[in-house]
Amino acid sequence: MKIRNFELTKKHILFILIFAALVFIGSRINFSPLVGANNQFFTLFQFFGPIAGAFLGPIFGAVSVLGSEIADYLIAGKAFTLINVIRLTPMLFAAYYFGRKYNITSKIAAIVVPLIAIFAFVMHPVGRTVWFFSLYWTIPIIIVLLPEKYSHHFSLKSLGATFTAHSVGGAAWIWAIPMTAEQWIALIPVVAFERTLFALGIAGSYLIMNTVLDKAMDKLKDKFKWTIPADVLHINKAYVITKKMFRVHA
């Protein structure tokens, strides 16, 4: 099946479902409470969700994240409240950012999304008084504009992805949830700490999953002669964890 320029094969569907299941599991494990909302939490979904874009590509990665979020709503019986709907979208953009390709379209998308978020934030009466809060959302833009050897490094993509999600969520949050300027200002150091942890979690999750998939694909190839095309599942050999990474040179 072809969807515009994307060919959807059985192997695509298989790995979309696998990643959707893994992301769903992560969404069930709470990490920290969400400021401004009762009984709402950040979960390990924030760590694992974005990396789907790296392995499946930005589009199919976002599709797997969306599938896991819909499954979470249906299985958990969550209501489609404004807060819950707002929380659906940020990770889709994070997955796209983390999986972005070496082309101008991906680059423009990675820049435009946080720019729109900044504009939406400062258009709000409260956001206008704390406009400096939205400077956080220039981080993914700055990363994209760096030379490719830096902008496509998994560590910086992790940082850019988590702040892309934060920009989309923050822009929607200020219009949907009443918060004072003082509350937004108080969040500035919290965001710095929280997003650093998220970026480290995303980077660590990517390294581990990249290594696990590399070993698993080698086993499948050796035992069953089953190969996965790179356009279905992209594994970066440069980021496979090996003993050499931990070797201390005298």
C-alpha positions in Angstrom: 0.0 0.0 0.0 1.3 3.5 -0.9 0.4 6.6 1.0 1.6 9.5 -1.1 5.4 9.0 -1.2 5.3 6.4 1.6 5.1 2.7 0.9 3.3 0.9 3.8 4.4 -2.8 4.0 3.6 -5.6 6.4 7.0 -5.1 8.0 6.1 -1.4 8.5 2.9 -2.3 10.2 4.6 -4.9 12.4 7.2 -2.5 13.8 4.6 0.3 14.1 2.6 -2.0 16.3 5.6 -3.1 18.3 6.7 0.4 19.0 3.1 1.5 19.8 3.0 -1.3 22.4 6.3 -0.3 23.9 5.3 3.4 24.0 2.0 2.3 25.6 3.8 0.4 28.3 5.9 3.5 29.0 2.7 5.7 29.3 1.5 3.5 32.2 4.6 4.3 34.4 4.4 7.7 36.1 7.5 9.8 36.4 6.5 13.2 37.9 3.3 15.2 38.6 2.1 17.7 36.0 2.0 21.3 37.5 -1.4 22.9 37.2 -3.5 19.8 36.9 -4.8 17.3 39.4 -4.0 13.6 38.9 -2.0 14.3 35.8 1.5 12.9 35.4 4.5 12.9 33.1 5.3 9.2 32.4 8.2 7.2 30.9 6.3 7.9 27.7 8.2 11.2 27.6 11.5 9.1 27.5 10.5 6.5 25.0 7.9 8.1 22.7 10.2 10.4 20.7 12.7 7.6 19.7 10.1 5.9 17.6 10.8 8.5 15.0 14.4 7.5 14.8 13.7 3.9 14.1 10.5 4.1 12.0 11.0 7.5 10.4 9.3 10.8 11.4 5.9 9.9 9.9 5.5 6.3 10.9 7.2 7.1 14.3 4.5 9.7 14.9 1.8 7.2 13.8 3.0 4.6 16.3 3.0 7.2 19.1 -0.6 8.3 18.1 -1.6 4.6 18.1 -0.3 4.1 21.6 -2.0 7.2 22.9 -5.4 6.2 21.4 -5.0 2.7 22.9 -4.2 4.3 26.3 -7.4 6.3 26.1 -9.5 3.3 25.2 -8.0 0.8 27.6 -7.8 3.1 30.5 -11.2 4.6 29.8 -9.9 8.2 29.9 -12.3 11.0 29.1 -11.6 13.2 26.1 -11.2 16.3 28.3 -9.4 19.4 27.1 -6.3 18.6 29.2 -6.1 15.0 27.9 -6.5 16.1 24.3 -3.8 18.8 24.7 -1.5 16.1 26.0 -2.1 13.9 22.9 -0.2 16.1 20.4 3.2 17.2 21.9 4.8 13.8 21.6 3.8 13.4 18.0 5.9 16.5 17.2 8.7 15.2 19.4 8.8 11.9 17.5 8.9 13.8 14.2 11.7 16.0 15.5 13.8 13.1 16.7 13.3 11.2 13.5 13.8 14.1 11.1 15.7 13.5 7.9 18.6 15.2 6.2 16.3 17.3 4.0 14.9 20.8 3.8 11.3 19.8 4.5 12.2 18.2 7.9 14.4 21.1 8.7 11.7 23.7 8.0 9.1 21.6 10.0 11.4 21.4 13.0 11.8 25.2 12.9 8.2 26.2 12.2 6.6 24.2 15.0 8.3 25.9 17.9 8.0 29.3 16.1 4.3 28.9 16.0 4.3 27.8 19.6 6.2 30.9 20.6 3.8 33.2 18.7 0.8 31.5 20.3 2.3 31.8 23.7 3.1 35.5 23.5 -0.3 36.3 22.0 -1.9 35.3 25.3 -2.3 38.2 27.8 -0.3 36.3 30.5 2.2 34.9 28.0 2.9 38.4 26.8 4.1 39.4 30.3 6.3 36.3 30.6 7.4 36.1 27.0 10.9 35.1 28.2 9.5 31.7 29.2 9.1 30.9 25.5 12.8 31.4 24.9 13.2 27.7 26.0 11.5 26.9 22.7 14.3 28.5 20.6 16.5 25.5 21.7 15.1 23.1 19.0 15.4 25.8 16.4 19.1 26.6 17.4 19.9 22.9 17.2 18.4 22.5 13.7 20.5 25.4 12.5 23.8 23.9 13.7 26.0 22.0 11.3 24.5 18.6 10.5 27.2 16.6 12.4 25.9 18.3 15.6 22.2 18.9 14.8 21.7 15.2 14.0 23.6 13.8 17.0 21.3 11.8 19.1 22.0 13.8 22.3 21.1 17.2 20.8 18.1 15.7 19.0 17.0 14.4 22.4 17.2 17.9 23.8 15.4 19.4 20.7 12.7 16.8 20.8 11.8 17.3 24.4 11.7 21.1 24.0 9.6 20.7 20.8 7.1 18.7 22.8 7.3 21.3 25.6 6.6 24.2 23.1 3.5 22.5 21.7 2.2 21.6 25.1 3.1 25.0 26.7 1.4 27.0 23.9 -1.8 25.0 24.3 -1.6 24.9 28.1 -1.5 28.7 28.5 -4.8 29.1 26.6 -6.5 26.1 28.2 -5.4 26.2 31.8 -5.6 29.4 33.9 -2.2 30.2 35.4 -0.7 33.4 36.7 2.5 35.0 35.5 4.1 34.2 38.8 3.3 30.5 38.3 4.9 30.5 34.9 8.0 32.3 36.2 8.2 29.8 39.1 8.2 27.0 36.5 11.4 28.3 34.7 13.9 26.4 36.9 11.6 23.4 37.1 11.5 23.2 33.3 15.3 23.4 33.1 15.7 20.5 35.5 12.8 18.4 34.2 13.7 18.8 30.5 17.3 17.9 31.1 16.1 14.7 32.7 13.8 14.0 29.8 16.6 14.7 27.3 18.9 12.3 29.2 16.1 9.7 29.3 15.4 10.0 25.6 19.1 9.7 24.8 19.6 6.7 27.1 16.4 5.0 25.8 17.6 5.5 22.2 21.1 4.0 22.9 19.6 1.0 24.6 16.9 0.3 22.1 19.3 0.9 19.2 21.7 -1.7 20.7 18.9 -4.2 21.5 17.4 -4.0 18.0 20.8 -4.3 16.4 21.5 -7.5 18.3 18.0 -8.8 17.7 18.2 -8.2 13.9 21.5 -9.9 13.7 20.0 -13.0 15.4 17.0 -13.0 13.1 19.3 -12.7 10.1 21.6 -15.6 11.3 18.9 -18.0 12.4 16.0 -17.3 10.1 17.6 -15.4 7.2 15.1 -12.6 7.9 16.3 -9.1 7.0 14.6 -5.8 7.7 15.2 -3.0 5.1 16.6 0.2 6.5 13.6 2.1 5.3 11.4 0.0 7.6 13.7 0.0 10.7 16.7 2.3 10.9 19.4 1.1 13.2 22.5 3.3 13.5 25.6 1.2 13.9 27.5 4.2 15.2 25.4 4.2 18.3 25.4 0.6 19.2 26.7 0.2 22.8 30.0 -1.8 22.8 32.7 -2.5 25.4 34.9 0.0 23.5 32.7 2.8 24.7 33.6 2.1 28.3 37.3 1.2 27.8 39.6 3.5 29.7 42.8 4.3 27.9 46.0 4.5 29.9 
